Amino acid sequence: MSRRRRLSAAVLAFAFFLGGLLGGLMVSAAPASAHDVTTKAHATVTGTGADVRVVLDLEYDLLMKSAWLYAEAYDAKERAEQLRQLRKNHAAVADYVTRRFAVAYGDAPCAPTSVGDADVRDRDGVAFAVVTLAYRCAGDGGGGHTVSSALFPDAESFVHSTQTIVRYTLDGTTGSAVLTAGNPTLRVGEHRASHQAGEFFLLGAEHLLSGLDHVFFLLALIIGARRPRDVVVAASAFTAAHSITFLMAALGIVDVPAEIVEPIIAVSIIVVAVANLLGRDEDGLGGWRLPIVFAFGLVHGLGFASALDIEEKGSWGLLLSLLCFNAGIEVTQLLIIAVLFPLLALLRRTSAARWVTAAMSVPIVAVSLYWCVDRIAPQL
């Protein structure tokens, strides 16, 4: 066997290995809400001086497991039954939450009490319990308010790397923060805008990397690009489209249910990957593909916005967080392109080039079909 043929065989084997690896990653990531990955808690904190109100949004079944309740509580699927279980286990839920989420005023901890019955609402197809707490603070206010979260720690073994997204309006100061195990406390007034920007930049980067459906849509675009110009045009169209709907959805201008968005995202991956397999567009991403990329980019933007699920619709005070979150997505996207496109360009220069697209696109199509069915099935 000639050296060129051996090289082609090695390249082809690598392409099939990479395609299989991508398919395996996609299977392991579905469904996206699996609790062996991570979770995000959401906290809205408002108040002045001695009186503070906190509204927490926590994954329902994870909360019930962490409160060490029976399976009948955390396995409840219907909203009516979930509400019944929250009322029945009110004391256990309140005990867990107040031990894990704290507010202080000056050097003195604030005393929490549960307010009313917990509610349940949907976030991206996942049930979240809405728990409201009132904190009575007795400190003198020296140093202002501090907010701390130890919700769903790694030690509980249900999830790992929990993040608590805090939005606050305290004593006339408004801002946002992301609390983690390594940085669990927010001191209001000391949380600089630059720190907030960095937190949401990293949150955006993490959201893109953990949302493999978005990553593989981008990969399908790269596979279909034949020239550097193609990938630049495709990435620009995708970026422009999802940035538009991301900001519109996050600011409350548009509101599309996750039950519609998530299946369409899966379909978008299938369409672009199948187009790569058909290979009829010799000009790369010209012709009909570019409008399709832009249209599906609009849908992906709705998916990005759902990661924040902002309550203060239309609040321009949150614009910094939104822009930094989106910037984190964009920079990560560019890094993926910078790494993968040159590798694919090299693969296409070998005699195995015609097999490379199939080796990488077939598993993407197959598992995206699985995702599509998995996301539609609960609605049938």
Salt bridges, closest charged atoms under 4 A:
ASP51 OD1 - ARG136 NH1 2.37
ASP57 OD2 - ARG121 NH2 2.33
ASP57 OD2 - ARG123 NH2 2.85
GLU59 OE1 - HIS35 NE2 2.50
ASP61 OD1 - HIS35 NE2 3.40
GLU72 OE2 - LYS88 NZ 2.89
GLU81 OE2 - ARG84 NH2 2.99
ASP95 OD2 - ARG99 NE 3.05
ASP119 OD1 - ARG79 NH2 2.57
GLU156 OE2 - ARG100 NH2 3.63
ASP171 OD2 - HIS145 ND1 3.01
GLU190 OE1 - ARG187 NE 3.80
GLU199 OE1 - HIS191 NE2 3.19
GLU199 OE2 - HIS195 NE2 3.45
GLU206 OE2 - LYS40 NZ 3.93
ASP213 OD1 - HIS214 NE2 3.96
ASP213 OD2 - ARG375 NH2 2.94
ASP230 OD1 - ARG227 NH2 3.09
GLU262 OE1 - ARG375 NH1 3.50
ASP281 OD2 - ARG289 NE 3.81
ASP309 OD2 - ARG123 NH1 2.70
GLU311 OE2 - ARG121 NH2 2.72
GLU330 OE2 - HIS242 NE2 2.99
